[in-house]
Structure formats: structure tokens, C-alpha cells
Amino acid sequence: MCPVTKVFSFFLILLFSSRIKRRTKLFLKLEDFLWRRNDSIGLAFSELMLLKVLAATAYDDMPSHIENLKCKMCVVVGNSFAIKKTSLGSAINKYDVVIRLNNAPVPGYEEDVGNKTTMRIFYPESAISNPRLHNDEDTLMVMVPFKPHDLRWLKEMLYDEKRVQDIGFWKPPPLIWLVNRSNVRVLDPHFMHQTVKQMAQIPTQKRNQKPFQPTTGFLAVFVALNYCDVVHIAGFGYPPKSDQQQPIHYFENNTMKAMKSSPHDINHEAQALKRLEEVGALMYLHPHL
């Protein structure tokens, strides 16, 4: 029997005191073309692009061997330097669902991060030209549509259309994307909407708090809490702001200086993850601050 079958409702009641239903259907479908406006963060007036994208990605949600499990054990592998030298790779590979983020590499880091990837959540600026280098053949490439330009980029990639370069992106996305169409999915904007909504209910010490923009990692945790029965996480956590030497990520040398202009509130997210851990909604696989 699954050890935790009510984790999502449990964390909602204890953490947010809110009543929203668990949603296990993760991706937009062609039949969702006329989606609810309050769930369409960043996608207003993009109906035709969305229709064309969904026509090219009209596949099942998750593989049947995962969908049919009575108890889904999932791990979200973050990109934090905290996963370095943990030797968690073999343990990570044993989970039913392994969720990775953005452009985090796998080859060369297998001992710590494993090499199994069920789905990778990303946005155009964090995509790489050849996803096959860092993913399994059947890894689901799940795009988060933050803005209309994201759908335009995905449409251009899927249909091999003329690329519109650099317009609307903070960083140029790939102009070539070597991916199997059948592996591409678009995350339902419901998850971004609800992540923002629920995070806004967590009090912070800051006044005049800016609108919360979750990191891909925190969004992935919310997705996992919806879909999975048991959620573990690894590779989450930033070094203290006073530490300007330790890298942020396990695969590159950027330090906390790179976070100065970030739109994310990492302290806010850290508080939320701590409370989720305290109520038993998730568990870290390694020591953390």
C-alpha cells in the first residue's frame, strides 16, 4: 500500500488552509483549446498558436506503466550545488518518476544526480539544441508557457518554420531543437496559476511584496505534489548570501552575485519548502540548511 496517498490534500489543509482539487492531468490537450481565462497566465491572445502546438503534441499524458501505478514515487532533482558529492545517483534512478529542470546536464554527473529522466520541465530560454544528450529516449519534454513568445518558439520548432530571432526573450532560445515530437508536452497553465496563488498566501517579512514569480524548481515541486503520492526532492537550496564563492548550481560556476537581478524570491521559496517538509508533504534526500 502506498505510504502517503493524501499528501496533496494534507499539505493544502495544513499549509495553505485552502480548498483546491488535486489535478493529476498535467498537460494541455487539443480539447483544452478553449481553456479557462483565469488559468491562462501569459497566454492571452495566443489561441491560434496554441491550437497549432496542441495539434502537434496530441499524445497521452504520462506513459501507461507510470499512469497505472497505484502508488507513484517521485523525485524532483533540482540544480542546486547542494546535490554535489551526495552520491544519490543510484537512489534517484529507482524512483517511478524523475523530474529534472531546464538545461541541467546529466552526463558526467551521474554519481550524484542519476541518469534517469521521466520528464524535464523547461522554457525556451533554458532549452538546449540537442536534448538527447541529457535525457532518455522517452523523456517527456514539458514546456512551461510563461508568455506568448514561448508558444511561438515551440510552434516554430515543431513545424520547422522560419525562426523569429530573439524577440520577446531575455536570452536567445535555440534555433535548432532536435527533439522527438511525440515526447513534447505543454504544461497546463493551471499549475503556474495555482503555484502563484498558493505561494502568495505564505506571509513574508517584506513589505510591498512584488508579485511572486516561482522558479522552475518550485513549480516542478507543485506539479509533483499534484501528480505523485510520495514526493522527495534533491538539489534544492541556495548558499547564504554572505557566501559569494560557492557556486549556485552543481554544473557551473555562477555564484550568488548572479542572483542580484533575479525576478525570483528565493527566500520565500525556501520558507515554503521548509513548511512543506514540516507537514510531511515532501522529504529531502540530503542534509540542507
C-alpha positions in Angstrom: 0.0 0.0 0.0 1.2 3.5 -0.8 2.5 5.1 2.4 1.2 8.6 1.6 -2.0 8.8 -0.5 -3.4 12.0 0.8 -0.3 14.1 0.6 -1.7 16.8 -1.6 -4.9 17.4 0.4 -2.8 17.2 3.6 -0.3 19.9 2.5 -3.1 22.2 1.3 -5.1 22.0 4.6 -2.1 22.4 6.9 0.0 24.8 4.8 -2.4 27.0 2.9 -5.8 26.4 4.6 -7.2 26.3 1.0 -9.6 24.1 -0.9 -8.5 23.3 -4.4 -8.7 20.0 -6.0 -5.7 17.8 -6.8 -5.1 17.8 -10.6 -3.3 14.8 -12.0 -3.7 15.6 -15.7 -0.6 17.7 -16.2 -0.5 18.7 -19.8 -2.7 20.8 -22.2 -4.7 18.8 -24.7 -6.3 19.7 -28.0 -9.7 19.5 -26.3 -8.4 22.2 -23.9 -8.2 24.7 -26.7 -10.8 26.9 -25.1 -9.2 27.0 -21.6 -10.4 29.0 -18.7 -9.1 32.5 -18.8 -8.1 32.6 -15.1 -5.7 29.7 -15.8 -4.1 31.2 -18.9 -1.2 33.1 -17.4 0.9 34.6 -20.2 -1.2 33.0 -23.0 -3.8 35.7 -23.7 -4.4 36.2 -27.4 -2.3 33.2 -28.3 -5.2 30.9 -29.2 -4.2 30.1 -32.8 -0.6 29.4 -31.9 -1.8 27.2 -29.0 -4.1 25.3 -31.3 -1.3 24.5 -33.7 1.1 23.5 -31.0 -1.5 21.2 -29.4 -2.3 19.6 -32.8 1.3 18.6 -33.0 1.6 17.3 -29.4 -1.7 15.4 -29.1 -0.3 12.4 -27.1 -1.1 10.7 -23.9 -0.3 12.4 -20.6 2.2 10.1 -18.9 3.3 6.6 -20.1 0.8 3.9 -19.1 3.3 2.0 -17.0 3.5 5.1 -14.7 -0.1 6.2 -15.1 -1.4 2.8 -13.9 0.8 2.7 -10.8 -1.3 2.6 -7.5 1.5 4.5 -5.8 3.7 6.9 -7.7 7.1 7.6 -6.0 8.6 10.8 -7.4 11.7 12.8 -7.0 12.3 16.3 -8.2 16.0 16.8 -8.9 16.9 20.5 -8.5 20.0 22.1 -9.9 21.5 23.3 -6.6 25.1 22.8 -5.7 23.7 21.1 -2.6 23.5 17.8 -4.6 27.2 17.8 -5.2 29.1 14.9 -3.7 25.9 13.3 -2.3 26.3 10.0 -4.3 22.5 10.0 -4.7 22.5 8.9 -8.3 21.6 5.2 -7.9 18.8 6.1 -5.4 17.4 8.7 -7.8 17.3 6.2 -10.6 14.9 3.9 -8.5 12.0 6.4 -8.4 9.0 5.9 -10.6 9.1 9.5 -11.8 12.3 11.6 -12.0 11.7 15.2 -12.8 14.6 17.4 -13.9 14.8 21.1 -14.7 15.8 23.4 -17.5 19.2 22.7 -19.0 20.8 20.8 -16.1 23.2 18.2 -17.6 23.4 14.6 -16.7 26.5 13.1 -18.4 29.5 13.5 -16.1 27.3 14.0 -13.0 25.5 10.6 -12.8 27.0 9.6 -9.5 25.3 12.5 -7.7 22.2 13.2 -9.9 21.5 9.8 -11.6 20.8 9.3 -15.3 17.0 8.5 -15.4 14.7 11.3 -16.6 11.0 10.8 -16.8 10.2 14.4 -17.6 12.2 17.7 -17.9 10.4 20.9 -17.3 11.8 23.9 -19.2 11.1 27.1 -21.0 12.6 28.3 -24.4 15.5 30.2 -22.8 16.5 27.2 -20.8 16.3 24.7 -23.7 19.3 23.1 -25.4 19.6 22.4 -29.1 20.0 18.6 -28.6 18.0 17.4 -25.6 19.0 13.8 -26.4 22.4 14.4 -24.9 21.0 14.8 -21.4 17.7 12.8 -21.5 16.4 9.3 -22.1 14.9 8.4 -25.5 11.4 8.6 -23.9 11.9 11.6 -21.6 8.9 14.0 -21.8 10.0 17.5 -22.7 7.5 19.7 -20.8 7.5 23.3 -21.7 6.2 25.9 -19.3 4.3 28.6 -21.3 5.2 31.8 -19.4 4.4 34.1 -22.4 3.0 34.1 -25.9 6.6 34.1 -27.3 7.1 30.7 -25.8 4.3 29.2 -27.8 5.6 30.9 -30.9 9.0 29.4 -30.4 7.6 25.9 -29.8 5.4 26.2 -32.9 8.4 27.2 -35.0 10.4 24.2 -33.7 7.6 21.6 -34.1 6.8 22.7 -37.7 10.3 23.7 -38.7 9.1 27.2 -39.6 11.2 30.3 -40.1 12.6 31.5 -36.8 11.8 34.9 -35.4 15.1 35.6 -33.6 15.3 37.0 -30.1 12.0 38.9 -30.0 10.5 38.7 -26.5 13.2 36.6 -24.9 15.6 37.6 -22.2 18.1 35.1 -23.6 18.1 33.7 -27.2 16.5 30.2 -27.3 17.8 27.6 -29.6 17.2 28.0 -33.3 17.5 24.2 -33.8 15.8 21.8 -31.4 16.5 18.1 -32.0 13.6 16.5 -30.2 11.1 13.8 -31.0 7.6 15.4 -31.4 5.9 12.6 -29.6 7.9 13.5 -26.4 6.8 17.1 -26.3 4.2 18.4 -23.9 2.9 21.8 -22.8 2.3 22.2 -19.0 -1.2 23.2 -18.1 -1.1 26.9 -17.0 -3.3 25.8 -14.1 -0.1 24.7 -12.3 1.6 28.1 -12.7 -1.6 29.9 -11.7 -2.0 27.8 -8.5 1.6 27.9 -7.6 1.5 31.7 -7.6 -1.9 31.8 -5.8 -0.8 29.4 -3.0 2.6 31.0 -2.6 1.0 34.4 -2.2 -0.7 33.1 0.9 2.6 32.5 2.7 3.4 35.5 4.8 6.8 37.1 4.4 8.7 39.8 6.3 8.9 42.0 3.3 6.6 45.0 2.8 5.2 45.9 -0.6 5.9 42.4 -1.8 6.2 42.1 -5.5 4.1 39.6 -7.4 5.6 36.1 -6.9 7.3 34.5 -9.8 8.2 30.9 -9.0 11.4 29.3 -10.1 11.1 26.3 -12.4 12.1 24.1 -9.5 9.4 25.3 -7.2 6.8 24.9 -10.0 8.1 21.3 -10.5 7.5 20.6 -6.8 3.9 21.8 -7.1 3.4 19.6 -10.1 4.8 16.6 -8.3 2.6 17.3 -5.3 -0.4 17.1 -7.6 0.6 14.1 -9.6 2.6 11.9 -7.2 1.7 10.0 -4.0 5.1 10.4 -2.5 7.4 13.4 -3.2 11.1 13.6 -2.4 13.4 16.4 -3.5 17.2 16.7 -4.0 19.3 19.6 -5.2 17.3 22.4 -3.7 18.7 25.3 -1.7 21.0 28.3 -2.3 24.2 29.2 -0.4 23.9 32.0 2.1 24.0 35.5 0.6 27.2 36.1 2.6 28.9 33.3 0.7 30.0 34.8 -2.6 32.3 31.9 -3.5 30.2 28.8 -3.6 28.5 28.1 -6.9 24.7 28.1 -7.2 24.5 25.0 -9.5 26.2 21.7 -9.5 27.3 22.1 -13.1 28.5 25.7 -13.4 30.4 28.3 -11.5 27.9 31.1 -11.2 27.6 32.4 -7.6 25.0 34.4 -5.6 26.2 37.5 -7.5 24.2 36.2 -10.5 21.0 36.3 -8.4 21.1 40.0 -7.8 18.8 40.8 -10.8 16.7 37.6 -10.5 12.9 38.0 -10.5 12.6 35.1 -8.1 12.2 35.4 -4.3 14.4 32.5 -3.2 13.9 33.2 0.5 10.2 33.0 0.0 10.5 29.6 -1.7 12.9 28.4 1.0 10.3 29.2 3.6 7.6 27.4 1.6 9.7 24.2 1.1 10.6 24.2 4.8 6.9 24.3 5.7 6.1 21.6 3.2 8.8 19.5 4.8 7.5 20.2 8.3 4.0 19.0 7.5 5.3 15.9 5.7 4.3 16.8 2.2 7.8 16.2 0.9 11.2 14.9 2.1 14.7 16.0 1.2 17.2 13.3 0.2 20.2 15.1 1.6 21.0 17.4 4.5 20.1 21.0 3.9 20.1 24.4 5.6 
